[in-house]
Amino acid sequence: MTRAAVEEGFTRFVSDAIEQTAAEFSISAVIGGNSGALDQFLGESDVLQEKIVEPELREYRQETLDQFEVILDWVESGDDIDAYREEILAAGPFAGNIREDLSTRRHEEVENELLERHRRLGEAVRGLVAAEEDDFWAAARAELDRATATELVEEHFAFTGPLEAHRDAFEMVATIDPEEILGGIGGMFGGSTFDVEYTDEAMRAMSRAERAVIEDAKAEVRERFES
């Protein structure tokens, strides 16, 4: 499998996960969890979904794909992953959401766990990158057995483990501009921006989406390896 084929399979998985996360995400839950700050947006869930949630998810998708590119750079380099530590962490969506008030020791602990997950992902696709086939599933069938392919999508394409293990270490915040979201009427609320924290809902939606997409991917593994 060429690098491009690995990227194709990973991109498809991430895109499906983002689409499912958008469907799972409840902007009403965020409004309820930020009582007062978002009262002005009651009844505007569709607008908030379009102006806040969807852009945040697009950014998350792109950062995840950019990070995978760096992981593949490391895989192809043959170097120790520590040589790519800063670049891998900086490219992805999670390290930047580690709380600033964590101790240096705890911050490093969380970063180390994130990096270890990325290392395991890179090791899992190392053999596929070096294979000859250009199609993801054709190469998977040539290089992997069904159990290993299932493990790839179940264990290594999962992203939320470190977030769930260190829930209190992360904080996801969006900056809201009322005028940008509501147009001219937004100026009636003073025109000043404010931050909205949505960590709990993001983790809930991402976890549910990830489980659903992994089950779909496992079903496809069964189908591909039985045909």
N, C-alpha and C positions, 0 to 999 in steps of 0.2 A: 504494500500500500504506500503510495506516495504521501508526502506531507499534506498535499492539497486534499487528498481523500480523507485523511484523519480530520482535517479542519472541517470538511464537509459534514462528516458525521457529528462532530462536536457542535457545530453551528446549528444543525437541525435540532439537536437536543436542547440547547440553550434557548433557541427561539421558541420551541414548544413550551418550555418552562416559563418563559416570560409571558407568553400569551395566556397560559393558565394562571399565572400569578395575577395578571390584570383582571381576570375573571373572578378570582377569589378575593381580591382586595376590596375591603369595605371602607369607603370614604366616610360613611356615616359613623363607623366605629372611631375613626380618627377625630371627627367633629365632636363626638361624645367624650373622647378622652382629652380634649383640649377645650373644656367648657369655658366660655367667655371669649377666648381668642377667635374662635371660628363661628360664634353665634351669628355673625353677619352673613354667613354663607349657608345657613339653613335653607333647604330647598334648592340649593345649587350644586348638588352632588355630581351631576353630569358635567358641569363646567369644571369642577375641581378635578374630576377624573381626567378630563382632557388636558387641562392646563398644568396639573401637578403630577398626578400619578403616572400618566403615560410618558411624559418626558423623563421622569425619574427612572422608569423601567427601561426606556430606550438607552439611557446613559449606563444603567447597570448592565444591560446586554452587551453594549459596545466595550465596556471596561473588562467584562468577563472574557470576551473574545480576544481583546488585546492582550490580556494576561496569558491566555492560552498560547498565543503566538510567542511570547517570551519563554514560556515553559518549553515549547518545542525548540526554540533557539538553544536552550540549555541542553535538552536531550541530544540534539545534533552536535553540540560542542564537545561532549565527552568530559566536560569539566565537572568539578564538585558543585553542587547546587548553591553553596555559600557564595560562589562567584557571581551568582545571579540573584542573590537574596533581595537586595534593595530594589532591583528592577522588577522582579516578579511581584513583590508586595506593593510597590507603587502603582503598577499597572492595573491591579484589580480593584474591586469595589469595596472590600471589607476592611482592609487595614486602615483606610482613611476614616472609617467610622468607629475606630476604637476611641473610647472616652479619653479626653485630654487630662482628666483628673486622676487617672490610674497611676499607681506607683511605677517607677521605671522597671522594677522587677516584674510586676504583673503585666505591664505592657509588652515586655519582651517575651514573657511566657505565652501570651495570646498570639503574638507574631510568629513565634516558633511553631505553634500548633497549626496556624494557617500555612506556613511554609511546608510543614510536614505533609499536609494534605496535598499540596501542589506537587511535592516530590513523588508521592505515591501515584498521583495521576500521570505524571511524566513517565515513571517507570512502567506503568500499566500500558501505555501506548508506544513505548520505545520499539518493541518488535514490529508493531504495525507501521510505524514511520519508515522502517527499513525494507518493508515488503514491496513487491513489484506491482500488485494490482492497483488500478486507479479508482475503483469503486469501493466505497466503504464496506458494504455488506459482502461483496465478493471477496475482498481481502480478509474480512473477519472470518469468513467460512474457511478460507485457505490457511489462516494462521492460528486460529483459535478453535477450541472445542466449545460446545454449547455452554458448559459450566463456566468456563473462563470468560466467555462473552457476556454471560449473565452477571458475573462478578464485576466486569468492567462497568456496565451501566448501573448496577446496584450500589457498588461501593465507591467507585472512582468518579462517576459523573454526579455524585451527590455533593452539594455545596454547603448546606446549612448546618452540618455537624458542629463545626467550631462555634458558630453563633449560638446554637442551642446549649453547648457545653459551657459557654462563657456569656450567658445572656446579659449579665450585669456589666460586661466589659464594653458593650457596643451601644451607640446612640445614633439614631438616624433622624436627621432634621432637614426640613425643607423651609426655605425662605419664601414667604407669601407677600406678594404685592397686590393689594386689593384692587387697585386701578387696572393693573394688567389683566386680572382675572375677570372682573366685573365691568370693565370699561369705565365710562364716565361716572357711573353711579358709585364706583369704588372710591372716587375722590371724596365722597360724603363721609367716609370713615377716617378721614384725616390724611390719607395718602401715604402713610408711613408703612414700611415693611415690618414684618414680624416673623419669628421662627415658630414652626410647628413640629413637635416631636412625634414620630410615627413608628417607632421601633417595634412595639408589640404587634401592631397590625401587619407590618412588613414581614416579621418573622413568622407569624401565623400563616399569612398568605403564601409565602415562599415555601414553607414546610409542606403545606397541603398540596401546592402545585407540584413540588418536587416529587412527592410520593406518587401522585397521579401519573406524572410523566414517566417516572421510572417503571411503574407497572405497565404502562403502554409500551415502553422500550423492551421490557422483559417479554411481553407478549410477541413483539416483533422478532426478538431473538428466537423464541420457540418456533415461530412460523418460518423464519429464514433457514434455521438449521434442520427443519423437518422436510423442507421441500427438496 
